[in-house]
Amino acid sequence: MVRNSLRDLSVAPVSEDVPSSEDCAIADTGEATKAPLTTGAGVCVVFDVGKTNAKLSVIDANGQILGRTTLKTPHLHTRLYAAFDVDTLFAWCLSELKRLSQHYRIDRIMPVAHGAGCAFLSADEQLLQPIQDYEASIPLPYERAYQRVRPAFEETLSPLLPNGLNLGAQIFWHARRDPKFFERVRYILSYAQYWTWRLSGVLCSEVTSLGCHTDLWNPGKGTFSSLAVSEGWAERFAPLRSAWEKAGPLRPEIAEAVGLSPDCQVHVGLHDSNAALALVIARHQHNETAALPVILTTGTWYVAMAPGIAPAAVSESLRPDRDCLVNIDVYGRAVPCARFMGGRALELITNGHVDVPVTLDNVIEVIQSGAMALPSFVDAGGPFPGRRGEIIGLQTDTPQTRAALGLLYVALIAVTSLDMIAPADRPLLIEGPAAHNAAFCTLLAAMRDAPVLVCETSSGVTRGAGAMAFFTDHVAPAPAYKLVDPKCVEEIRAYRAAWLKAMEND
């Protein structure tokens, strides 16, 4: 039995036996030197559970991030598949909430998570098996059987993806491999809403998680897909609620253990990439004259999103075989998207030296040398499926050169993805870690025909989740955007043309 019930949460007292400091990094926010902010306006904790890292961020109603702590996402290896160690994550979350409660008046919590994961709960709300890692392979017979029954792209606007990236494939496998086991599944929770339940005890579903390449949602009708209905899965999902809604108060046992008010509210939560989008569209909802840029969120996954563009307007280039899809925003509207595993590709090209600093001069040196990284380096979608990644013309193989080459590669793939979902003359907003990489942003500015903006302040996912938490009582302030100055435009565009030609001749 997987440990998960309320009586097994181990919330009183909070254990100090949490991940070591080498796995847990706390941002220097000056907390130790300033007076505790336990009075006045309440603040929100965003609990962001990603594939690579988990984060707890404190954010106020004005979008200012006051503190942040991170943990490398812990994993389990079960007999059947790799899984996420949710108990270690939960223990860490409680420990950090207890620490943060001594510094801030936390009155709300907003869970955020990647979309390709779900929890199976029994009727008495027991977690029936560990939550599967979406990179865990699905046995070939089940994979082939799933491909025969999954809905057409025209219905779900969800492409066929490898391993468990289509959430429907995970559910199908477990339903078919052990039907008696699956009979015990009463509730299916998307990953973000699993954390909502774990913190509040409230069962709910939310559309951004259901609509992100799951095969479970029909964007045109705004309902569950034919697959989810015919398999009997739709009825096992909890009632739909909006991301910004308050699901309910923190479980009393947790509130007491971590020192928070029993009135602290847990919000419904949302899909991580959609949180960055939510910040932009929430402001647009309050001010419809605000421009809607194309958005590129970065991290392990790079996701390009084009709010305000109807999927039908880009139907010819919105190709499922090139990892184009539609995500659903917090209002239930379809948003054309394209994605690729840019962070993982960078790790592979650089042999893990992703933190080597790269300047534009370093990139230009690689361009002038003629070295190229040709796709694809990750077997997880992207705009060039079926190609095997290779590096050609690399004359000087140093960590610096590899880092510059990797940055060039990710920028070229990003522009390719952007071009498939929106006109090149539409403004672009870069969010996430890559927004702080000046060379990367300059490369995109050189290859695009419209302004490229970066957010100067903080993470778009965290700020978007915070905007959702305060959505009903506070208008999110305008973010501080910085315009990126395009440089070396002719040289960079000529390199891109040569890169595309090299693939044609390959």
C-alpha positions as CSV (number, residue, x, y, z in Angstrom):
1,M,0.0,0.0,0.0
2,V,1.3,3.4,-0.9
3,R,1.5,5.7,2.1
4,N,-0.9,8.6,1.5
5,S,-3.9,8.8,3.8
6,L,-4.5,11.6,6.2
7,R,-3.5,9.5,9.1
8,D,-0.2,8.6,7.3
9,L,0.7,12.2,6.4
10,S,3.0,12.5,9.5
11,V,2.3,16.2,9.9
12,A,2.6,16.6,13.7
13,P,5.3,17.4,14.5
14,V,7.0,18.4,11.2
15,S,10.1,16.2,10.9
16,E,13.5,17.8,10.5
17,D,14.6,14.7,8.5
18,V,14.2,16.4,5.1
19,P,16.5,16.5,2.1
20,S,20.1,17.7,2.8
21,S,21.3,21.2,2.0
22,E,23.2,19.9,-1.0
23,D,19.8,19.0,-2.6
24,C,18.0,22.1,-1.3
25,A,18.9,25.6,-2.3
26,I,17.4,28.7,-0.5
27,A,17.4,32.0,-2.4
28,D,19.2,34.8,-0.7
29,T,16.2,37.1,-0.1
30,G,17.4,38.7,3.0
31,E,15.0,36.9,5.2
32,A,17.5,36.5,8.0
33,T,18.2,40.2,8.3
34,K,14.7,41.7,8.1
35,A,11.9,41.7,10.6
36,P,9.3,38.9,10.2
37,L,6.4,40.0,8.0
38,T,3.8,38.1,10.0
39,T,1.4,41.1,10.2
40,G,-0.3,43.1,7.5
41,A,-1.4,41.9,4.1
42,G,-1.3,38.1,3.5
43,V,1.1,36.6,1.0
44,C,0.9,33.5,-1.2
45,V,3.1,30.4,-1.3
46,V,3.4,29.0,-4.8
47,F,4.3,25.3,-4.6
48,D,5.7,24.5,-8.1
49,V,6.4,20.8,-8.7
50,G,8.5,20.4,-11.8
51,K,10.1,17.4,-13.5
52,T,13.6,18.5,-12.5
53,N,13.1,20.8,-9.5
54,A,10.4,21.7,-7.0
55,K,10.1,25.2,-5.7
56,L,8.3,27.0,-2.8
57,S,8.1,30.7,-3.5
58,V,6.5,33.5,-1.4
59,I,4.8,36.1,-3.5
60,D,2.7,39.1,-2.6
61,A,-0.3,40.6,-4.3
62,N,1.9,43.0,-6.3
63,G,3.8,40.2,-7.9
64,Q,7.0,40.6,-5.8
65,I,8.8,37.4,-4.9
66,L,9.9,37.7,-1.3
67,G,11.6,34.3,-0.9
68,R,12.2,31.0,-2.6
69,T,13.5,27.6,-1.8
70,T,14.2,24.8,-4.2
71,L,14.6,21.0,-4.1
72,K,15.8,18.6,-6.8
73,T,12.8,16.5,-7.5
74,P,13.1,13.2,-5.8
75,H,12.3,9.9,-7.6
76,L,11.5,6.3,-6.8
77,H,12.1,3.3,-8.9
78,T,9.3,0.8,-8.7
79,R,9.1,-2.7,-10.2
80,L,7.0,-1.3,-13.1
81,Y,8.2,2.2,-13.7
82,A,10.2,5.2,-12.5
83,A,8.0,7.4,-10.2
84,F,8.0,10.6,-8.2
85,D,8.8,10.4,-4.5
86,V,5.8,12.4,-3.4
87,D,6.3,11.6,0.3
88,T,9.7,13.1,0.4
89,L,8.4,16.1,-1.6
90,F,5.5,16.5,0.9
91,A,7.8,16.3,3.9
92,W,10.0,19.0,2.4
93,C,7.0,21.1,1.6
94,L,5.8,21.0,5.2
95,S,9.2,21.7,6.6
96,E,9.6,24.8,4.4
97,L,6.1,26.0,5.2
98,K,6.9,25.8,8.9
99,R,10.1,27.8,8.3
100,L,8.4,30.4,6.1
101,S,5.5,30.8,8.5
102,Q,7.9,32.3,10.9
103,H,8.6,35.1,8.5
104,Y,5.4,35.8,6.6
105,R,1.7,35.9,7.1
106,I,0.8,33.2,4.6
107,D,-2.9,33.1,3.9
108,R,-3.0,31.1,0.6
109,I,-1.2,28.4,-1.3
110,M,-1.2,27.8,-5.0
111,P,-0.1,24.4,-6.4
112,V,1.5,24.3,-9.8
113,A,2.8,21.1,-11.6
114,H,3.7,19.6,-14.9
115,G,0.8,18.1,-16.8
116,A,1.9,14.6,-17.6
117,G,1.2,13.0,-14.3
118,C,-1.8,11.8,-12.3
119,A,-2.8,10.1,-9.0
120,F,-5.1,7.1,-8.7
121,L,-7.1,7.2,-5.5
122,S,-9.5,4.6,-4.0
123,A,-12.9,5.4,-2.8
124,D,-11.5,6.0,0.7
125,E,-8.9,8.3,-0.8
126,Q,-5.9,6.0,-0.6
127,L,-3.1,6.5,-3.2
128,L,-3.1,3.2,-5.0
129,Q,0.3,3.4,-6.7
130,P,3.2,5.8,-7.0
131,I,2.8,8.7,-9.4
132,Q,4.5,7.7,-12.7
133,D,7.4,9.7,-14.2
134,Y,6.3,10.6,-17.7
135,E,9.7,9.5,-19.1
136,A,9.1,6.0,-17.9
137,S,8.5,3.8,-21.0
138,I,5.2,2.0,-21.5
139,P,5.5,-1.7,-22.6
140,L,5.3,-1.9,-26.4
141,P,2.1,-4.1,-26.6
142,Y,0.2,-1.5,-24.5
143,E,1.8,1.4,-26.4
144,R,0.6,-0.1,-29.7
145,A,-2.8,-0.9,-28.4
146,Y,-3.2,2.7,-27.1
147,Q,-2.3,4.2,-30.5
148,R,-5.2,2.2,-32.0
149,V,-7.8,3.7,-29.6
150,R,-6.5,7.3,-28.9
151,P,-8.6,10.1,-30.5
152,A,-7.6,11.8,-33.7
153,F,-5.6,15.0,-33.5
154,E,-8.5,16.8,-35.0
155,E,-10.6,16.1,-31.9
156,T,-8.1,16.7,-29.1
157,L,-5.4,18.8,-30.8
158,S,-3.0,16.6,-28.8
159,P,-0.1,15.0,-30.7
160,L,1.1,11.4,-30.1
161,L,4.1,11.7,-27.8
162,P,6.6,9.1,-26.5
163,N,6.5,7.2,-23.2
164,G,3.9,8.6,-20.8
165,L,3.8,12.2,-22.1
166,N,0.2,11.6,-23.2
167,L,-1.4,11.1,-19.9
168,G,-4.1,9.0,-21.5
169,A,-1.3,6.4,-22.4
170,Q,-0.4,6.1,-18.7
171,I,-4.0,5.6,-17.6
172,F,-4.6,3.1,-20.5
173,W,-1.6,1.0,-19.5
174,H,-2.6,0.7,-15.9
175,A,-6.2,0.0,-16.7
176,R,-5.3,-2.8,-19.1
177,R,-2.4,-4.4,-17.3
178,D,-4.4,-5.0,-14.2
179,P,-8.2,-4.5,-14.6
180,K,-8.9,-5.6,-11.0
181,F,-6.5,-3.0,-9.8
182,F,-8.1,-0.3,-11.9
183,E,-11.6,-1.2,-10.6
184,R,-10.4,0.1,-7.3
185,V,-9.6,3.5,-8.8
186,R,-12.4,5.9,-7.8
187,Y,-10.7,9.2,-8.4
188,I,-8.1,10.3,-11.0
189,L,-6.4,13.6,-10.0
190,S,-4.1,15.6,-12.3
191,Y,-0.7,16.2,-10.7
192,A,-1.3,19.8,-9.6
193,Q,-4.6,18.8,-8.1
194,Y,-3.0,15.9,-6.3
195,W,-1.1,18.5,-4.3
196,T,-4.3,20.5,-3.8
197,W,-5.9,17.4,-2.3
198,R,-2.9,16.5,-0.2
199,L,-2.8,19.9,1.4
200,S,-6.5,20.6,1.7
201,G,-8.3,17.2,1.4
202,V,-10.5,18.6,-1.5
203,L,-10.9,16.6,-4.7
204,C,-11.0,18.8,-7.8
205,S,-10.0,18.9,-11.5
206,E,-8.8,21.9,-13.5
207,V,-8.8,22.5,-17.3
208,T,-5.2,23.6,-17.9
209,S,-4.0,20.3,-16.6
210,L,-6.6,18.2,-18.4
211,G,-6.0,20.0,-21.7
212,C,-2.2,19.7,-22.0
213,H,-1.4,16.9,-24.5
214,T,-3.3,14.4,-22.4
215,D,-5.6,13.0,-25.1
216,L,-8.4,13.5,-22.5
217,W,-9.9,16.8,-23.5
218,N,-11.8,18.1,-26.6
219,P,-11.0,21.8,-26.9
220,G,-13.6,22.4,-29.5
221,K,-16.4,21.2,-27.3
222,G,-14.9,22.1,-23.9
223,T,-15.5,18.6,-22.6
224,F,-13.7,15.3,-22.0
225,S,-12.6,13.5,-25.1
226,S,-14.4,10.5,-26.6
227,L,-11.6,8.3,-25.2
228,A,-12.0,9.6,-21.7
229,V,-15.8,9.0,-21.9
230,S,-15.8,5.6,-23.6
231,E,-13.1,4.2,-21.2
232,G,-15.1,5.4,-18.2
233,W,-12.2,7.7,-17.0
234,A,-14.1,11.0,-17.3
235,E,-16.5,10.0,-14.4
236,R,-13.5,9.3,-12.2
237,F,-12.1,12.8,-12.5
238,A,-13.3,15.1,-9.7
239,P,-15.5,18.2,-10.5
240,L,-14.0,20.9,-12.6
241,R,-13.1,24.1,-10.9
242,S,-11.2,27.3,-12.0
243,A,-7.5,27.5,-11.2
244,W,-8.0,30.7,-9.1
245,E,-10.8,29.3,-7.0
246,K,-10.2,28.4,-3.3
247,A,-10.4,24.7,-3.1
248,G,-10.6,24.8,0.7
249,P,-8.6,25.5,3.8
250,L,-5.4,23.8,4.7
251,R,-6.0,20.5,6.5
252,P,-6.2,21.3,10.2
253,E,-3.5,18.9,11.1
254,I,-1.1,20.5,8.6
255,A,-2.0,24.1,9.6
256,E,-1.3,23.2,13.3
257,A,2.0,21.4,12.4
258,V,3.5,24.1,10.3
259,G,2.2,27.1,12.3
260,L,-0.3,28.5,9.7
261,S,-3.8,29.8,10.3
262,P,-6.5,27.2,9.9
263,D,-8.1,29.7,7.5
264,C,-5.1,29.5,5.1
265,Q,-6.7,28.6,1.8
266,V,-5.4,26.2,-0.8
267,H,-6.3,27.1,-4.4
268,V,-7.3,24.7,-7.1
269,G,-3.9,25.2,-8.9
270,L,-2.9,24.8,-12.6
271,H,-0.4,23.4,-15.2
272,D,3.0,25.0,-14.9
273,S,3.4,26.4,-18.5
274,N,-0.1,27.8,-18.3
275,A,0.8,29.7,-15.2
276,A,3.3,31.8,-17.2
277,L,0.5,32.4,-19.8
278,A,-2.0,33.2,-17.0
279,L,-0.1,36.3,-16.0
280,V,-0.4,37.8,-19.4
281,I,-4.0,36.9,-20.0
282,A,-5.1,37.9,-16.5
283,R,-3.8,41.4,-17.2
284,H,-5.5,41.3,-20.6
285,Q,-8.8,40.3,-19.0
286,H,-8.6,43.4,-16.8
287,N,-7.3,45.6,-19.7
288,E,-8.2,44.3,-23.1
289,T,-6.1,47.0,-24.8
290,A,-3.0,45.3,-23.4
291,A,-1.0,43.5,-26.2
292,L,-0.9,39.7,-26.2
293,P,2.6,38.6,-27.1
294,V,3.7,35.1,-28.1
295,I,5.3,33.5,-25.1
296,L,8.3,31.2,-24.8
297,T,8.6,29.6,-21.4
298,T,11.9,27.9,-20.7
299,G,13.4,25.3,-18.4
300,T,13.5,21.6,-18.9
301,W,10.8,22.1,-21.5
302,Y,10.6,25.1,-23.8
303,V,7.0,25.8,-24.6
304,A,6.0,28.4,-27.2
305,M,2.4,29.7,-26.8
306,A,0.3,32.0,-29.0
307,P,-2.6,33.4,-27.0
308,G,-5.3,35.1,-29.1
309,I,-4.6,33.1,-32.2
310,A,-7.2,30.6,-33.2
311,P,-5.9,27.1,-33.9
312,A,-7.7,27.2,-37.3
313,A,-5.6,30.2,-38.3
314,V,-2.4,28.1,-38.1
315,S,-3.9,24.7,-39.0
316,E,-1.4,24.1,-41.8
317,S,1.6,24.5,-39.6
318,L,0.1,23.2,-36.4
319,R,1.4,19.7,-37.1
320,P,1.2,16.9,-34.5
321,D,4.2,15.2,-35.9
322,R,6.3,18.3,-35.1
323,D,5.1,18.5,-31.5
324,C,2.6,21.2,-32.1
325,L,-0.5,21.1,-30.0
326,V,-3.1,23.1,-28.3
327,N,-3.0,23.9,-24.6
328,I,-6.1,25.2,-22.7
329,D,-5.8,28.5,-20.8
330,V,-7.3,29.1,-17.4
331,Y,-10.5,30.4,-19.1
332,G,-10.9,27.2,-21.1
333,R,-9.7,28.7,-24.4
334,A,-7.5,26.9,-26.9
335,V,-4.0,28.2,-27.3
336,P,-1.7,27.0,-30.2
337,C,1.6,25.7,-28.8
338,A,4.8,24.0,-29.8
339,R,7.3,22.5,-27.5
340,F,10.7,20.8,-27.2
341,M,13.0,19.6,-24.4
342,G,15.5,22.5,-24.7
343,G,16.9,22.1,-21.2
344,R,17.7,18.4,-21.8
345,A,19.2,19.0,-25.2
346,L,21.5,21.7,-23.7
347,E,22.7,19.2,-21.1
348,L,23.5,16.6,-23.8
349,I,25.3,19.0,-26.2
350,T,27.4,20.5,-23.4
351,N,28.1,17.1,-21.7
352,G,26.4,18.5,-18.6
353,H,28.3,21.8,-18.5
354,V,25.2,23.9,-18.7
355,D,26.4,26.6,-16.3
356,V,29.4,27.6,-18.4
357,P,28.9,31.3,-19.1
358,V,28.4,32.2,-22.7
359,T,28.7,35.7,-24.3
360,L,27.5,36.7,-27.7
361,D,31.1,36.9,-28.8
362,N,31.5,33.2,-27.9
363,V,28.4,32.4,-30.0
364,I,29.7,34.4,-33.0
365,E,33.0,32.5,-32.8
366,V,31.1,29.3,-33.2
367,I,29.1,30.7,-36.1
368,Q,32.2,31.8,-37.9
369,S,33.8,28.4,-37.3
370,G,30.9,26.7,-39.1
371,A,30.2,24.2,-36.3
372,M,26.6,23.1,-36.1
373,A,24.4,21.0,-33.8
374,L,21.8,19.4,-35.9
375,P,18.6,17.9,-34.4
376,S,17.4,16.0,-32.6
377,F,19.2,15.2,-29.3
378,V,16.1,14.2,-27.3
379,D,13.6,11.5,-28.2
380,A,10.7,13.4,-26.7
381,G,9.0,15.3,-29.4
382,G,10.2,18.6,-30.9
383,P,9.9,20.0,-34.4
384,F,12.3,17.6,-36.0
385,P,11.1,14.1,-35.0
386,G,12.9,11.0,-36.4
387,R,16.2,12.8,-36.8
388,R,19.3,11.8,-34.8
389,G,21.2,14.6,-33.3
390,E,24.7,15.2,-34.5
391,I,27.5,17.8,-34.2
392,I,29.4,18.7,-37.3
393,G,32.4,21.0,-38.0
394,L,33.5,21.3,-34.3
395,Q,37.1,22.2,-34.5
396,T,37.7,23.2,-30.9
397,D,36.0,21.0,-28.4
398,T,36.0,22.9,-25.1
399,P,33.2,23.4,-22.5
400,Q,33.0,27.0,-23.6
401,T,32.5,26.1,-27.3
402,R,30.0,23.4,-26.4
403,A,28.0,25.8,-24.3
404,A,27.9,28.3,-27.1
405,L,27.0,25.6,-29.6
406,G,24.2,24.3,-27.3
407,L,22.8,27.8,-26.9
408,L,22.8,28.3,-30.6
409,Y,21.0,25.0,-31.1
410,V,18.3,25.8,-28.5
411,A,17.7,29.2,-30.0
412,L,17.3,27.7,-33.5
413,I,14.9,25.1,-32.4
414,A,12.9,27.8,-30.4
415,V,12.6,30.0,-33.5
416,T,11.4,27.0,-35.5
417,S,8.8,26.2,-32.9
418,L,7.6,29.8,-32.7
419,D,7.3,30.1,-36.5
420,M,4.9,27.2,-36.6
421,I,2.3,28.8,-34.3
422,A,2.5,32.6,-34.9
423,P,3.7,35.1,-37.4
424,A,7.3,36.2,-37.0
425,D,6.3,39.8,-36.7
426,R,4.4,39.3,-33.5
427,P,6.1,40.4,-30.3
428,L,7.8,37.7,-28.2
429,L,8.0,37.4,-24.4
430,I,10.7,35.1,-23.0
431,E,10.0,33.7,-19.6
432,G,11.9,31.4,-17.2
433,P,15.7,30.8,-16.8
434,A,16.6,31.5,-20.4
435,A,15.2,35.0,-20.0
436,H,18.3,35.9,-18.0
437,N,20.7,34.6,-20.6
438,A,21.6,37.7,-22.6
439,A,23.2,35.8,-25.5
440,F,20.1,33.5,-26.0
441,C,17.7,36.4,-25.9
442,T,19.9,38.3,-28.4
443,L,19.9,35.3,-30.8
444,L,16.1,35.2,-30.8
445,A,15.8,39.0,-31.3
446,A,18.1,38.7,-34.3
447,M,16.1,35.9,-35.9
448,R,12.6,37.5,-35.2
449,D,11.0,40.4,-37.1
450,A,9.3,41.9,-34.0
451,P,10.3,43.1,-30.6
452,V,11.6,40.5,-28.1
453,L,10.9,41.2,-24.5
454,V,12.1,39.6,-21.2
455,C,10.7,40.0,-17.8
456,E,13.3,41.8,-15.7
457,T,11.9,40.8,-12.3
458,S,11.2,37.1,-11.7
459,S,9.8,33.8,-12.9
460,G,6.8,34.0,-15.1
461,V,5.4,30.7,-13.7
462,T,5.6,31.9,-10.1
463,R,4.2,35.4,-10.9
464,G,1.4,33.9,-13.0
465,A,0.4,31.5,-10.2
466,G,0.5,34.4,-7.8
467,A,-1.7,36.4,-10.1
468,M,-4.2,33.6,-10.1
469,A,-4.1,33.3,-6.3
470,F,-5.0,37.0,-6.0
471,F,-7.1,37.1,-9.1
472,T,-10.5,37.9,-7.5
473,D,-9.3,40.7,-5.2
474,H,-6.3,42.3,-6.9
475,V,-5.3,43.3,-10.5
476,A,-1.8,42.0,-11.3
477,P,0.5,44.9,-11.9
478,A,2.2,45.4,-15.2
479,P,5.5,43.4,-15.3
480,A,8.7,45.2,-15.9
481,Y,9.6,44.2,-19.4
482,K,13.0,44.9,-21.0
483,L,13.4,45.2,-24.8
484,V,16.2,43.0,-26.2
485,D,18.5,44.7,-28.6
486,P,19.1,42.6,-31.8
487,K,22.7,42.4,-32.7
488,C,24.7,40.7,-35.5
489,V,21.4,40.2,-37.4
490,E,22.8,39.4,-40.8
491,E,25.4,36.9,-39.5
492,I,23.0,35.1,-37.3
493,R,20.3,34.8,-40.0
494,A,22.8,33.6,-42.5
495,Y,23.9,30.9,-40.0
496,R,20.3,29.9,-39.6
497,A,19.8,29.5,-43.3
498,A,23.0,27.4,-43.5
499,W,21.7,25.3,-40.6
500,L,18.4,24.6,-42.3
501,K,20.2,23.8,-45.6
502,A,22.5,21.4,-43.7
503,M,19.5,19.4,-42.6
504,E,18.1,19.3,-46.1
505,N,21.4,17.9,-47.4
506,D,21.7,15.4,-44.6
